Amino acid sequence: MRSFYHFMMTYRGKKKPDDESKLADWMFQDHNFPKHSTEYHEISDYLEWNSPFTNAIAVFDALWDQYLLKEKD
């Protein structure tokens, strides 16, 4: 299973940033983000302490569901 970080890199670099791309770009820039993690709680806890914008955790939760669906394939 690839890491959540690796999954999120597909959302980076949009010309018109949306919340998903903002989170992905922030994750890329944050050198302390748990880049190899596949664990929901590890990433969720990190975001709770280091949230880059107001609804980042809600965006993460929605993307986590997509991540799980894609990684099952």
Order of alpha helices (4+ residues) and beta strands (2+ residues): alpha-alpha-alpha-alpha
